[in-house]
Amino acid sequence: MTKQEFIRFIEHLRKDFIQNKEQWENKTIEDYLEAMSRYTEGIDGYYKNTNQDLDLEKVDWKIFSDILKGSSVYK
C-alpha cells in the first residue's frame, strides 16, 4: 500500500464512521485508541488465521490500515 492509498483509506474510514456509526464498536476516540492498542497486541493472530505471512517488526501502510480498520470493531 502506498502513502496515497493509505490517505484514501483514512478518508474512507472517516466517511464510514460518519455514515455507519452504529456499526462501529468504539464510538469515542478514547475507546477507539484503547481498542487499537489491544488489537495491535493481538494482530499476529489475525494474520495467522488468515494465512498472511507478514513481518510485524517492519510495519508498513497496509498493516497500519489493518490496525485502524480492525480497531473499529474490536472490543
SULGI-V40098 format. One line per field, one symbol per residue. phi: phi as a letter, one per 30 degrees, with the letter a starting at -180 (. if undefined). psi: psi as a letter, one per 30 degrees, with the letter a starting at -180 (. if undefined). burial: b if it has 24 or more other ideal C-beta (glycine too) atoms within 12 Angstrom, else e. A space follows every 50 residues. Layout:
phi: ???
psi: ???
burial: ???
This chain:
phi: .ddddddddedddddddddbeddddcccdddddddddddddcdddddddc hccbdddbdcddddddddddddbdc
psi: kleeeeeeeeeeeeeeeefheffkejfleeeeeeeeeeeeegfeeeeefg hkjkjffikaeeeeeeeeeefffk.
burial: eeeeeeeeeeeebeeebeeeeeebebeeeeebeebbeebbeebeeeeeee eeeeeeeeeeeebbbbbbbbbbebe
